[in-house]
Amino acid sequence: MAVDTTNANHSAREPQDASPQRKQIGVNALKPIVHFQVSMLRMWTDSIARFAGNYEKALQETATTVEEQTDKQRAA
């Protein structure tokens, strides 16, 4: 005869109906962590956007310089 140990182990660890107060404590503990992670992601995306803008600007400046040099070489 097989014994279902999943439910037995689960009930031994913690009751299935955890009190709402316990759940609220867990949510309150996670809130600052989630806020911190969100702020780090925002900083990360801002840095990537800034890097992309600087990269595009430098690429355009390089292309302009190359065009000017080729125009001077053609004129000479």
MDAnalysis code that builds the backbone (N, CA, C; Angstrom):
import MDAnalysis as mda
import numpy as np

u = mda.Universe.empty(228, n_residues=76, atom_resindex=np.repeat(np.arange(76), 3), trajectory=True)
u.add_TopologyAttr("name", ["N", "CA", "C"] * 76)
u.add_TopologyAttr("resid", np.arange(1, 77))
u.add_TopologyAttr("resname", ["MET", "ALA", "VAL", "ASP", "THR", "THR", "ASN", "ALA", "ASN", "HIS", "SER", "ALA", "ARG", "GLU", "PRO", "GLN", "ASP", "ALA", "SER", "PRO", "GLN", "ARG", "LYS", "GLN", "ILE", "GLY", "VAL", "ASN", "ALA", "LEU", "LYS", "PRO", "ILE", "VAL", "HIS", "PHE", "GLN", "VAL", "SER", "MET", "LEU", "ARG", "MET", "TRP", "THR", "ASP", "SER", "ILE", "ALA", "ARG", "PHE", "ALA", "GLY", "ASN", "TYR", "GLU", "LYS", "ALA", "LEU", "GLN", "GLU", "THR", "ALA", "THR", "THR", "VAL", "GLU", "GLU", "GLN", "THR", "ASP", "LYS", "GLN", "ARG", "ALA", "ALA"])
u.atoms.positions = np.array([
    [0.845, -1.168, 0.000],
    [0.000, 0.000, 0.000],
    [0.901, 1.244, 0.000],
    [0.660, 2.138, -0.944],
    [1.484, 3.335, -1.063],
    [0.979, 4.419, -0.114],
    [1.918, 5.114, 0.468],
    [1.572, 6.193, 1.402],
    [1.916, 7.515, 0.733],
    [0.983, 8.429, 0.744],
    [1.211, 9.745, 0.144],
    [1.980, 10.602, 1.141],
    [3.287, 10.743, 0.910],
    [4.131, 11.482, 1.852],
    [4.175, 12.969, 1.563],
    [3.735, 13.384, 0.379],
    [3.817, 14.813, 0.049],
    [2.934, 15.634, 0.967],
    [1.710, 15.200, 1.177],
    [0.814, 15.943, 2.057],
    [1.250, 15.836, 3.507],
    [1.763, 14.679, 3.901],
    [2.203, 14.486, 5.287],
    [3.396, 15.377, 5.595],
    [4.361, 15.440, 4.676],
    [5.527, 16.297, 4.893],
    [5.148, 17.766, 4.882],
    [4.236, 18.128, 4.001],
    [3.828, 19.532, 3.926],
    [3.131, 19.967, 5.213],
    [2.260, 19.129, 5.714],
    [1.533, 19.509, 6.925],
    [2.455, 19.507, 8.139],
    [3.521, 18.706, 8.098],
    [4.451, 18.689, 9.220],
    [5.289, 19.960, 9.244],
    [5.596, 20.492, 8.075],
    [6.410, 21.710, 8.013],
    [5.600, 22.943, 8.395],
    [4.467, 23.097, 7.766],
    [3.669, 24.300, 7.984],
    [2.219, 23.987, 7.667],
    [1.302, 24.538, 8.405],
    [-0.104, 24.288, 8.080],
    [-0.453, 24.892, 6.722],
    [-1.365, 24.249, 6.027],
    [-1.725, 24.737, 4.692],
    [-2.404, 26.096, 4.770],
    [-3.172, 26.311, 5.799],
    [-3.841, 27.602, 5.956],
    [-2.986, 28.494, 6.856],
    [-1.959, 29.084, 6.263],
    [-1.110, 29.989, 7.048],
    [-1.927, 31.216, 7.414],
    [-1.670, 31.738, 8.567],
    [-2.458, 32.870, 9.024],
    [-2.204, 34.089, 8.134],
    [-3.233, 34.903, 7.935],
    [-3.056, 36.106, 7.115],
    [-1.982, 37.040, 7.672],
    [-1.840, 37.034, 8.998],
    [-0.822, 37.888, 9.611],
    [0.570, 37.449, 9.185],
    [0.809, 36.137, 9.113],
    [2.100, 35.615, 8.673],
    [2.376, 35.973, 7.230],
    [1.353, 35.885, 6.387],
    [1.509, 36.236, 4.977],
    [1.840, 37.721, 4.853],
    [1.188, 38.548, 5.634],
    [1.425, 39.992, 5.581],
    [2.848, 40.324, 6.003],
    [3.377, 39.623, 6.981],
    [4.754, 39.844, 7.415],
    [5.716, 39.540, 6.270],
    [5.450, 38.451, 5.544],
    [6.287, 38.093, 4.401],
    [6.241, 39.139, 3.310],
    [5.033, 39.655, 3.034],
    [4.883, 40.694, 2.012],
    [5.608, 41.962, 2.446],
    [5.467, 42.333, 3.708],
    [6.137, 43.537, 4.206],
    [7.654, 43.390, 4.158],
    [8.146, 42.192, 4.364],
    [9.593, 41.963, 4.316],
    [10.102, 42.057, 2.881],
    [9.312, 41.629, 1.929],
    [9.739, 41.637, 0.531],
    [9.634, 43.009, -0.125],
    [8.762, 43.844, 0.370],
    [8.511, 45.134, -0.266],
    [9.776, 45.969, -0.464],
    [10.613, 46.202, 0.545],
    [11.814, 47.014, 0.329],
    [12.804, 46.356, -0.635],
    [12.848, 45.039, -0.615],
    [13.759, 44.337, -1.526],
    [13.316, 44.555, -2.964],
    [12.021, 44.434, -3.207],
    [11.498, 44.631, -4.555],
    [11.711, 46.077, -5.000],
    [11.476, 47.036, -4.121],
    [11.695, 48.448, -4.459],
    [13.158, 48.687, -4.820],
    [14.066, 48.087, -4.067],
    [15.487, 48.236, -4.354],
    [15.826, 47.643, -5.716],
    [15.299, 46.463, -6.012],
    [15.566, 45.839, -7.302],
    [15.019, 46.674, -8.452],
    [13.854, 47.243, -8.281],
    [13.264, 48.090, -9.320],
    [14.125, 49.326, -9.539],
    [14.599, 49.933, -8.465],
    [15.441, 51.119, -8.624],
    [16.760, 50.775, -9.303],
    [17.325, 49.599, -8.994],
    [18.556, 49.173, -9.668],
    [18.309, 48.939, -11.152],
    [17.179, 48.349, -11.497],
    [16.854, 48.144, -12.910],
    [16.680, 49.465, -13.635],
    [16.057, 50.429, -12.975],
    [15.897, 51.751, -13.603],
    [17.250, 52.422, -13.849],
    [18.144, 52.327, -12.868],
    [19.486, 52.889, -13.047],
    [20.213, 52.186, -14.182],
    [20.066, 50.880, -14.252],
    [20.715, 50.084, -15.290],
    [20.198, 50.482, -16.675],
    [18.878, 50.626, -16.815],
    [18.321, 51.005, -18.117],
    [18.720, 52.428, -18.486],
    [18.782, 53.331, -17.520],
    [19.227, 54.695, -17.806],
    [20.679, 54.705, -18.292],
    [21.533, 53.908, -17.668],
    [22.933, 53.854, -18.100],
    [23.056, 53.289, -19.504],
    [22.276, 52.261, -19.807],
    [22.327, 51.676, -21.150],
    [21.844, 52.692, -22.173],
    [20.781, 53.414, -21.874],
    [20.275, 54.422, -22.800],
    [21.308, 55.529, -23.004],
    [21.966, 55.954, -21.927],
    [23.000, 56.986, -22.031],
    [24.176, 56.486, -22.867],
    [24.583, 55.244, -22.625],
    [25.675, 54.647, -23.391],
    [25.310, 54.571, -24.873],
    [24.083, 54.152, -25.176],
    [23.657, 54.052, -26.577],
    [23.658, 55.419, -27.243],
    [23.206, 56.453, -26.523],
    [23.218, 57.807, -27.078],
    [24.635, 58.298, -27.339],
    [25.546, 58.064, -26.392],
    [26.942, 58.467, -26.576],
    [27.582, 57.709, -27.728],
    [27.276, 56.424, -27.844],
    [27.835, 55.601, -28.916],
    [27.353, 56.100, -30.274],
    [26.065, 56.406, -30.364],
    [25.508, 56.902, -31.628],
    [26.111, 58.256, -31.994],
    [26.273, 59.126, -31.009],
    [26.864, 60.442, -31.247],
    [28.301, 60.304, -31.749],
    [29.082, 59.440, -31.106],
    [30.470, 59.229, -31.523],
    [30.532, 58.616, -32.919],
    [29.620, 57.732, -33.224],
    [29.579, 57.108, -34.548],
    [29.273, 58.147, -35.621],
    [28.346, 59.045, -35.335],
    [28.015, 60.103, -36.295],
    [29.191, 61.052, -36.477],
    [29.877, 61.396, -35.398],
    [31.041, 62.283, -35.506],
    [32.144, 61.630, -36.331],
    [32.351, 60.346, -36.133],
    [33.374, 59.624, -36.902],
    [32.994, 59.591, -38.374],
    [31.718, 59.332, -38.668],
    [31.267, 59.293, -40.061],
    [31.431, 60.661, -40.711],
    [31.148, 61.731, -39.994],
    [31.295, 63.086, -40.533],
    [32.762, 63.390, -40.812],
    [33.647, 63.007, -39.911],
    [35.083, 63.237, -40.087],
    [35.604, 62.474, -41.300],
    [35.173, 61.245, -41.472],
    [35.602, 60.439, -42.617],
    [35.098, 61.057, -43.909],
    [33.865, 61.526, -43.931],
    [33.314, 62.163, -45.129],
    [34.094, 63.429, -45.477],
    [34.447, 64.211, -44.463],
    [35.214, 65.436, -44.711],
    [36.589, 65.100, -45.273],
    [37.232, 64.070, -44.760],
    [38.554, 63.684, -45.256],
    [38.478, 63.188, -46.695],
    [37.449, 62.414, -47.018],
    [37.329, 61.925, -48.403],
    [37.006, 63.078, -49.344],
    [36.233, 64.058, -48.886],
    [35.937, 65.230, -49.730],
    [37.209, 66.026, -49.992],
    [38.066, 66.175, -48.980],
    [39.324, 66.899, -49.149],
    [40.256, 66.160, -50.112],
    [40.276, 64.823, -50.009],
    [41.131, 64.033, -50.894],
    [40.641, 64.115, -52.338],
    [39.350, 64.168, -52.547],
    [38.808, 64.291, -53.903],
    [39.138, 65.667, -54.481],
    [39.070, 66.666, -53.620],
    [39.329, 68.044, -54.088],
    [40.809, 68.223, -54.431],
    [41.674, 67.495, -53.789],
    [43.105, 67.691, -53.988],
    [43.622, 67.001, -55.224],
])
